[in-house]
Amino acid sequence: GVVRVFVHAPADFCLRKAMKVNSQPENEVVKLIAKTDTTELVIKVYTGKEWKDALYDLSLDSSRLGFDGTVEAILAYIEVRKKFDPQMQG
């Protein structure tokens, strides 16, 4: 019953959002993103796969949906999957 979701966005979108949250100059935010974006390592550690080879149930671009829309899409996917996947029922 595990749902594997990959949420991504273009670098410029991530930079703009991070600059709003952190209120720092662009060069500092770029350094912060580089330091904290450990997606590749986390996927390798937890799945044993390279990030591009990991199998996802759902992949969403949060720049298209926004954060609330991304959450809504994930929840909608879970509800649909519950109807068809025996492991998600009950």
Salt bridges, closest charged atoms under 4 A:
ASP12 OD2 - ARG16 NH1 3.36
GLU28 OE2 - LYS31 NZ 3.60
GLU50 OE2 - LYS44 NZ 3.04
ASP57 OD1 - ARG4 NH2 3.39
ASP57 OD2 - ARG81 NH1 3.34
ASP61 OD2 - ARG64 NE 3.66
GLU79 OE2 - LYS82 NZ 3.21
ASP85 OD2 - ARG81 NE 2.82
